[in-house]
Amino acid sequence: MIGNIPESRRVTGVGLTMGVSVGLFAYGGLWLDQQFGTKPWLLLLCVIAGIVGSILHMIHVLMPEKWPWPTDAEKASRLLKVDLQKADSRASQNDAPVKAEETDRKPTGNSPEGNED
């Protein structure tokens, strides 16, 4: 029983979040209906938005493995992997062996090295 306290707190928090969010969205829908004269429609739209948002929140908190979108940590790790891959490809291009033709070139008179007269 004592080992389940964190889980029960998460479930309680999700339940309270669902109730409060649906209630606040319903109140906002009522207010919008009064402002625009659209009696039930904005209330229904806001209640549906509150329910959908609270279900998504419930999935994110209680079943993170089922969460369909990447979290900030996953985004950061993906970006880091991409940056590391780009850096590796740049480094491998810079470490390419120098061709013999490039090392045997003699300076021309137009470059500073060739003006030794």
LINPE-V239194 format. One record per residue. RES is the residue in three letters. SS is DSSP state (2 for helix, 1 for strand, 0 for the rest). PHI is phi in radians with two decimals (none if undefined). PSI is psi as a letter, one per 20 degrees, with the letter a starting at -180 (NA if undefined). Layout:
# LINPE-V239194
RES,SS,PHI,PSI
RES,SS,PHI,PSI
This chain:
# LINPE-V239194
MET,0,none,g
ILE,2,-1.20,h
GLY,2,-1.18,i
ASN,2,-1.63,j
ILE,2,-1.06,g
PRO,2,-1.05,h
GLU,2,-1.13,g
SER,2,-1.18,h
ARG,2,-1.18,h
ARG,2,-1.13,g
VAL,2,-1.15,g
THR,2,-1.10,g
GLY,2,-1.09,g
VAL,2,-1.16,g
GLY,2,-1.09,g
LEU,2,-1.14,h
THR,2,-1.10,g
MET,2,-1.08,g
GLY,2,-1.09,g
VAL,2,-1.18,g
SER,2,-1.17,g
VAL,2,-1.14,g
GLY,2,-1.11,g
LEU,2,-1.17,h
PHE,2,-1.14,h
ALA,2,-1.13,g
TYR,2,-1.09,g
GLY,2,-1.11,h
GLY,2,-1.14,g
LEU,2,-1.08,g
TRP,2,-1.10,g
LEU,2,-1.12,h
ASP,2,-1.08,h
GLN,2,-1.18,h
GLN,2,-1.22,g
PHE,2,-1.85,i
GLY,0,1.21,k
THR,0,-1.93,l
LYS,0,-0.47,f
PRO,0,-1.66,i
TRP,2,-1.27,g
LEU,2,-1.25,h
LEU,2,-1.08,g
LEU,2,-1.09,g
LEU,2,-1.08,g
CYS,2,-1.20,h
VAL,2,-1.14,g
ILE,2,-1.10,g
ALA,2,-1.09,g
GLY,2,-1.13,h
ILE,2,-1.19,g
VAL,2,-1.08,g
GLY,2,-1.10,h
SER,2,-1.26,h
ILE,2,-1.17,g
LEU,2,-1.08,g
HIS,2,-1.11,g
MET,2,-1.08,g
ILE,2,-1.10,g
HIS,2,-1.11,h
VAL,2,-1.49,g
LEU,2,-1.58,h
MET,0,-2.34,m
PRO,2,-1.08,h
GLU,2,-1.23,h
LYS,2,-1.62,i
TRP,0,-1.12,p
PRO,0,-1.34,i
TRP,0,-1.93,q
PRO,0,-1.20,q
THR,0,-1.45,r
ASP,2,-1.08,h
ALA,2,-1.15,h
GLU,2,-1.17,g
LYS,2,-1.08,g
ALA,2,-1.11,g
SER,2,-1.19,h
ARG,2,-1.14,g
LEU,2,-1.12,h
LEU,2,-1.12,g
LYS,2,-1.10,g
VAL,2,-1.12,g
ASP,2,-1.11,g
LEU,2,-1.17,h
GLN,2,-1.14,g
LYS,2,-1.11,g
ALA,2,-1.13,h
ASP,2,-1.12,g
SER,2,-1.19,h
ARG,2,-1.14,g
ALA,2,-1.15,h
SER,2,-1.21,h
GLN,2,-1.22,h
ASN,2,-1.29,h
ASP,0,-1.57,j
ALA,0,-1.10,q
PRO,0,-1.12,q
VAL,0,-1.41,p
LYS,0,-1.24,q
ALA,2,-1.12,h
GLU,2,-1.10,h
GLU,2,-1.23,h
THR,2,-1.43,h
ASP,0,-1.55,j
ARG,0,-1.14,q
LYS,0,-1.75,q
PRO,0,-1.12,q
THR,0,-1.67,r
GLY,0,-1.24,i
ASN,0,-1.47,i
SER,0,-1.65,q
PRO,2,-1.09,h
GLU,2,-1.23,h
GLY,2,-1.46,i
ASN,0,-1.60,m
GLU,0,-1.81,j
ASP,0,-1.14,NA
